[in-house]
Amino acid sequence: MICLIKLNFLSDEVFGMDEQSKLKKATYHLYTFTMSKLISTFGAQVYAFAISFYILQLTGSATSFATNLVCNILPRAVAAPFVGYLADKYSRKKIVILAQIATTLAIGGLLVITVTSGLSLVTIYATTCILSLTSTFSGVTFSSSITGLVDKARIQRAMSLNQMSISFASIGSPALGGLLYGTVSMPVFLVIYMIASSIAIILEATMNFKLYATPKQMAEESKKESMWQSMGAGIAYLKLQPILLTIMFISFLINFLFGAFEVGYSYILIEKLKMASEHFGTTQGAFAIGMLLMSIYFSIRKEVKFPLLVSKRGIIMMGLIMGAMALPLLIQMSYWTIFAYYLVIMFSFGAMVIIVNTPIQVMFQKQIDDEYKGRVFSILETSSMALMPIGMVLYGFLYDVLPAQWILICSSTILIGVVLLLARPSVIRNAHPELGRKQEEARKKKVGVVS
């Protein structure tokens, strides 16, 4: 009841606010958005860590563990298109808050069952499905709301702070999850998660999701059309945006080809190179630190001028890093040299992830009309999630039958080739006409000097 009263009281009314007041509110949003994402992401990752341990201790079965992963992926892939429709048609603030309330209630339900009858796999799987759905509602809707929450000049900073919160969670959640799992009971752990989720609800309730909303977005929310008509309109809109389509195709293929990295990384270090678990965990931490430091850099630097060009170069570097992962399988190295080598590899890879993602996310926020953001982001998420498990299954099979080093080298070569083809110079010039003019001026100047 308190949440509902808060929701109605803190409406998204923006009429009468002057520009200075809007900027102050946008600054407030930068920090509340970051804190909310940090709390919810941290809670979700610590929960996932603890539940994974619990399942493996309870059953000792990799199949049971994999089933929980499937319960996390499938609902997201299925629900994302419908979430995009809802995010474009209804109050984004209410969707985000209701999703966080549902998360809190799901954890509360799991707590009640744990205290009264004990945890079971079925209960864990059901809770994982619910949390997957609520995170999809919250994630897609928040991504669609950035341009309504902050001014255009600080969109890159907002996206960088979002990445920072994810990086902090990636670094700290395994340590905190291990500490809590070893020192407190499961009911106490769930109570802590509920409290954290409740704090996120309070923060989200104070945000104005229509601070910078456009009149077209307001009109789209009030338009009467069926869900299928609306989703069809989203696809039709996307077809008229060739640059966005190109970026999406690149994204889909990257998610598929990176199955070689995601499966191969653990397989090579643990199975082939016999790296100790604590050293393997340290290399994972280097990945998160690379993401964190690059996110901080993007949060304080000027906005990237040619985002697609920067992301293209970043993807090429990621392809080279993925191929470089095979080097210790081709050349004899000492154990500590291998450890140091993969520390550098993972740190670099984490930094490249931010270099690729942040400029493109900012470009999406600025180029996609507000009234279509939910549907476009949901299409991207659905397709990416659909290809990820296919890539993992395929590469899991390939690593069992082919040498790991050649899988990595071939996959990195294909990745670089795909990016060079799909993001060829003509596409870059179409995305950034000012870059084409700049290059033409430089060419004329050079010809003039030679003459």
PyMOL commands that set and color helices and strands:
alter all, ss='L'
color gray80, all
select helices_A, chain A and resi 2-9+19-59+62-89+92-116+121-149+152-183+186-205+215-222+227-239+242-257+259-272+277-300+307-324+327-330+335-367+370-401+404-422+425-431+433-450
alter helices_A, ss='H'
color red, helices_A
deselect
rebuild
show_as cartoon
